[in-house]
Structures are given as C-alpha cells and as structure tokens.
Amino acid sequence: MFASIDRTKEGTRVRVSRIESAAPLARRLADLGISPSEDVTVVKNDGVNPVVISVRGTCIAFGRSIASSIVGESEEIA
C-alpha cells in the first residue's frame, strides 16, 4: 500500500517511491539518504509530534509537513 510517511504506523518498513516536494527539499532529503527505492523504517509516529525514521542505520526526525512529502510502499514488520 502506498502512503506518505506521516500516515504510516510505527514499526513499518517503507520503500520510498517518490518525494513530493520542490527540488531544494528533494535534494536535501537525497543528501540524507532518502531517495526513491531506499528502504526506511518508521521509528516513531504518534500522529502529533515529528516523525522519526531510520535510514541506513541513522535516525532522523522530520516535521509532519516534510514527512508528508515522502511517499512509499509499506510493509509492516512490528
């Protein structure tokens, strides 16, 4: 199922399919290792506070607006 990271449950692995944002933000996310076909795991998502993901062994926190621009296919692992 495709969904943005801000709508994905904790403990879910997501394969990023696209970044829905302007080029500067998409470049910054790519610099952080978040790009199409990259696997990320949602570590914390309580629906209110920033979303924490793990990518390539590093945890990164994003505000909900940025997290909503990261779209991927999810696979629940927890």
PyRosetta script that sets phi, psi and omega in degrees:
from pyrosetta import init, pose_from_sequence

init()
pose = pose_from_sequence("MFASIDRTKEGTRVRVSRIESAAPLARRLADLGISPSEDVTVVKNDGVNPVVISVRGTCIAFGRSIASSIVGESEEIA")
pose.set_psi(1, 133.1)
pose.set_omega(1, 178.3)
pose.set_phi(2, -89.5)
pose.set_psi(2, 134.5)
pose.set_omega(2, 178.7)
pose.set_phi(3, -159.6)
pose.set_psi(3, 159.9)
pose.set_omega(3, 175.3)
pose.set_phi(4, -78.8)
pose.set_psi(4, 157.2)
pose.set_omega(4, -176.9)
pose.set_phi(5, -59.8)
pose.set_psi(5, -34.8)
pose.set_omega(5, -178.8)
pose.set_phi(6, -68.5)
pose.set_psi(6, -13.1)
pose.set_omega(6, 178.8)
pose.set_phi(7, -108.3)
pose.set_psi(7, 12.4)
pose.set_omega(7, -175.6)
pose.set_phi(8, -103.4)
pose.set_psi(8, 137.6)
pose.set_omega(8, -178.2)
pose.set_phi(9, -70.9)
pose.set_psi(9, 154.0)
pose.set_omega(9, 174.4)
pose.set_phi(10, -58.6)
pose.set_psi(10, 144.7)
pose.set_omega(10, 178.0)
pose.set_phi(11, 82.0)
pose.set_psi(11, 13.3)
pose.set_omega(11, -178.9)
pose.set_phi(12, -103.7)
pose.set_psi(12, 133.2)
pose.set_omega(12, 174.7)
pose.set_phi(13, -88.9)
pose.set_psi(13, 135.4)
pose.set_omega(13, -178.0)
pose.set_phi(14, -128.0)
pose.set_psi(14, 131.4)
pose.set_omega(14, 170.5)
pose.set_phi(15, -95.2)
pose.set_psi(15, 114.6)
pose.set_omega(15, -176.9)
pose.set_phi(16, -63.3)
pose.set_psi(16, 129.6)
pose.set_omega(16, 178.3)
pose.set_phi(17, -105.6)
pose.set_psi(17, -33.4)
pose.set_omega(17, 178.0)
pose.set_phi(18, -161.7)
pose.set_psi(18, 160.0)
pose.set_omega(18, 174.9)
pose.set_phi(19, -114.3)
pose.set_psi(19, 118.7)
pose.set_omega(19, -178.3)
pose.set_phi(20, -99.7)
pose.set_psi(20, 76.2)
pose.set_omega(20, -179.6)
pose.set_phi(21, -155.1)
pose.set_psi(21, 173.3)
pose.set_omega(21, 176.9)
pose.set_phi(22, -67.3)
pose.set_psi(22, 159.0)
pose.set_omega(22, -175.1)
pose.set_phi(23, -54.6)
pose.set_psi(23, -42.7)
pose.set_omega(23, -178.9)
pose.set_phi(24, -60.0)
pose.set_psi(24, -42.0)
pose.set_omega(24, 178.7)
pose.set_phi(25, -69.1)
pose.set_psi(25, -41.3)
pose.set_omega(25, 178.2)
pose.set_phi(26, -59.8)
pose.set_psi(26, -40.0)
pose.set_omega(26, 177.3)
pose.set_phi(27, -65.0)
pose.set_psi(27, -41.6)
pose.set_omega(27, -180.0)
pose.set_phi(28, -64.5)
pose.set_psi(28, -41.9)
pose.set_omega(28, 177.5)
pose.set_phi(29, -63.3)
pose.set_psi(29, -40.2)
pose.set_omega(29, 177.3)
pose.set_phi(30, -62.7)
pose.set_psi(30, -38.9)
pose.set_omega(30, 176.9)
pose.set_phi(31, -61.0)
pose.set_psi(31, -30.6)
pose.set_omega(31, 178.7)
pose.set_phi(32, -85.0)
pose.set_psi(32, -2.3)
pose.set_omega(32, 178.2)
pose.set_phi(33, 96.3)
pose.set_psi(33, 9.5)
pose.set_omega(33, -178.6)
pose.set_phi(34, -106.0)
pose.set_psi(34, 105.5)
pose.set_omega(34, -178.6)
pose.set_phi(35, -149.1)
pose.set_psi(35, 165.1)
pose.set_omega(35, 179.6)
pose.set_phi(36, -53.0)
pose.set_psi(36, 140.5)
pose.set_omega(36, -178.1)
pose.set_phi(37, 77.4)
pose.set_psi(37, 2.6)
pose.set_omega(37, 176.3)
pose.set_phi(38, -85.6)
pose.set_psi(38, 139.6)
pose.set_omega(38, 176.2)
pose.set_phi(39, -91.3)
pose.set_psi(39, 131.3)
pose.set_omega(39, 175.4)
pose.set_phi(40, -129.6)
pose.set_psi(40, 157.7)
pose.set_omega(40, 177.4)
pose.set_phi(41, -121.9)
pose.set_psi(41, 131.8)
pose.set_omega(41, 177.2)
pose.set_phi(42, -78.6)
pose.set_psi(42, 115.0)
pose.set_omega(42, -177.5)
pose.set_phi(43, -89.5)
pose.set_psi(43, -43.5)
pose.set_omega(43, -179.0)
pose.set_phi(44, -142.8)
pose.set_psi(44, 128.9)
pose.set_omega(44, 176.0)
pose.set_phi(45, -155.4)
pose.set_psi(45, 94.8)
pose.set_omega(45, -178.1)
pose.set_phi(46, -95.6)
pose.set_psi(46, 3.3)
pose.set_omega(46, 177.5)
pose.set_phi(47, 87.5)
pose.set_psi(47, -6.5)
pose.set_omega(47, -178.3)
pose.set_phi(48, -127.3)
pose.set_psi(48, -52.2)
pose.set_omega(48, -175.6)
pose.set_phi(49, -84.5)
pose.set_psi(49, 176.9)
pose.set_omega(49, 177.6)
pose.set_phi(50, -55.2)
pose.set_psi(50, 152.8)
pose.set_omega(50, 178.9)
pose.set_phi(51, -92.1)
pose.set_psi(51, 131.3)
pose.set_omega(51, 178.1)
pose.set_phi(52, -107.7)
pose.set_psi(52, 128.4)
pose.set_omega(52, 176.8)
pose.set_phi(53, -124.3)
pose.set_psi(53, 160.5)
pose.set_omega(53, 174.2)
pose.set_phi(54, -114.8)
pose.set_psi(54, 127.4)
pose.set_omega(54, 177.4)
pose.set_phi(55, -138.0)
pose.set_psi(55, 126.3)
pose.set_omega(55, -179.2)
pose.set_phi(56, 52.5)
pose.set_psi(56, 37.9)
pose.set_omega(56, 176.0)
pose.set_phi(57, 82.2)
pose.set_psi(57, 7.0)
pose.set_omega(57, -179.3)
pose.set_phi(58, -120.7)
pose.set_psi(58, 135.1)
pose.set_omega(58, 176.1)
pose.set_phi(59, -89.9)
pose.set_psi(59, 135.0)
pose.set_omega(59, -179.0)
pose.set_phi(60, -132.9)
pose.set_psi(60, 135.0)
pose.set_omega(60, 177.1)
pose.set_phi(61, -103.9)
pose.set_psi(61, 137.4)
pose.set_omega(61, 178.3)
pose.set_phi(62, -128.4)
pose.set_psi(62, 145.3)
pose.set_omega(62, 169.1)
pose.set_phi(63, -63.9)
pose.set_psi(63, 160.7)
pose.set_omega(63, -175.0)
pose.set_phi(64, -64.2)
pose.set_psi(64, -32.0)
pose.set_omega(64, -179.8)
pose.set_phi(65, -67.7)
pose.set_psi(65, -40.5)
pose.set_omega(65, 177.0)
pose.set_phi(66, -69.1)
pose.set_psi(66, -42.8)
pose.set_omega(66, 179.5)
pose.set_phi(67, -60.0)
pose.set_psi(67, -32.0)
pose.set_omega(67, -179.7)
pose.set_phi(68, -70.5)
pose.set_psi(68, -16.5)
pose.set_omega(68, 179.9)
pose.set_phi(69, -87.2)
pose.set_psi(69, -8.5)
pose.set_omega(69, 179.4)
pose.set_phi(70, -97.7)
pose.set_psi(70, 112.7)
pose.set_omega(70, -174.7)
pose.set_phi(71, -116.4)
pose.set_psi(71, 136.5)
pose.set_omega(71, 179.3)
pose.set_phi(72, -157.9)
pose.set_psi(72, 179.1)
pose.set_omega(72, 177.7)
pose.set_phi(73, -97.6)
pose.set_psi(73, 128.5)
pose.set_omega(73, -173.2)
pose.set_phi(74, -101.6)
pose.set_psi(74, 154.2)
pose.set_omega(74, 176.2)
pose.set_phi(75, -142.3)
pose.set_psi(75, 112.0)
pose.set_omega(75, -176.8)
pose.set_phi(76, -70.3)
pose.set_psi(76, 131.1)
pose.set_omega(76, -178.3)
pose.set_phi(77, -122.8)
pose.set_psi(77, -7.7)
pose.set_omega(77, -178.0)
pose.set_phi(78, -108.6)
pose.dump_pdb("model.pdb")
